[in-house]
Amino acid sequence: MAWNAYYLDLTLSPIAFLMMVAYNVHLYIRITRSPMTTVMGVNNRARRAWVRSIIQDNEKRNILAVQTLRNSIMGSTLLATTAILLSSAVAAFLASSYDVKQRIGSSVLGSQSAVSLGVKYMALLSGFLSAFLCYVQSVRYTNHVNFNINLPDKSVTPEYVADVLERAANFHTIGTRAFYMTVPLLLWLFGPIPFFASTIVLIPTWYHLDSAIEPDSKTAGSGAEQGRGESLKKTNDVVSAVVSSEKDRRPVARPAPFTPHVHDEDVCPVCHACRKI
């Protein structure tokens, strides 16, 4: 009877966890070997170029740098606040004397013992706390960049500032990924089948969000560019036809009738030779 209650949790749940871990390892290998095929790699290169451009022209772009970093800090702060509020709610629910099994007694199969439910709630709490800690580290490193990027001298190199900014962005990405993982963990409370199904949906979603268009793949883009070029050419032809028709409709300007020159001995406004000096 014990095996009948636990067999789905002992088979589907580890497979779901292994799938998430395997995908993240695969993503790390892609970022290490071919970073331009991932969104994180492209964004990291763009941030490095942004840091170099800000430091080279710091007198004109120092306010832009501060505003950009401030927006990043505000976003990380908002997500960190949300994560700590959700983790506090889960912790308060676990610390209460409410019987959990009465609420989810009709869940989709799986074990409903106190030990299994405690493990599931602790996994959910760990996900929210991990997201909170990652966002806090992101705010910390972004603050370091805020001070280092506006130094008047060259005591800090642009490579160091770019490394700190990249580390802050990586912590922000890991925190967001932890938030994504809390969705299957929340469905795990209702059984291993929703947990496994949500993991199958989550991994293709991750792949779609993490993949970037390769610079060498220009076939699809060339077709789209040709289509846009043809449409632009047609538009120009239509505009030129309209302009030519408007020119044809305009009345032809006729020259003014000839008026003979009237000579005045005192002053002649027409002919300079006739003026008296």
Secondary structure, DSSP 8 states (H G I E B T S, - for coil): -HHHHHHHHHHHHHHHHHHHHHHHHHHHHHHHH-GGGBHHHHHHHHHHHHHHHHHHTHHHHHHHHHHHHHHHHHHHHHHHHHHHHHHHHHHHHHHS---GGGTSTT-SSS--SHHHHHHHHHHHHHHHHHHHHHHHHHHHHHHHHHHHTT-SSSSS-HHHHHHHHHHHHHHHHHHHHHHHHHHHHHHGGG-HHHHHHHHHHHHHHHHHHHB---TT--HHHHHHHHHHHHHHHHHHHHHHHHHHHHHHHS--------------SS--SS-STTS--
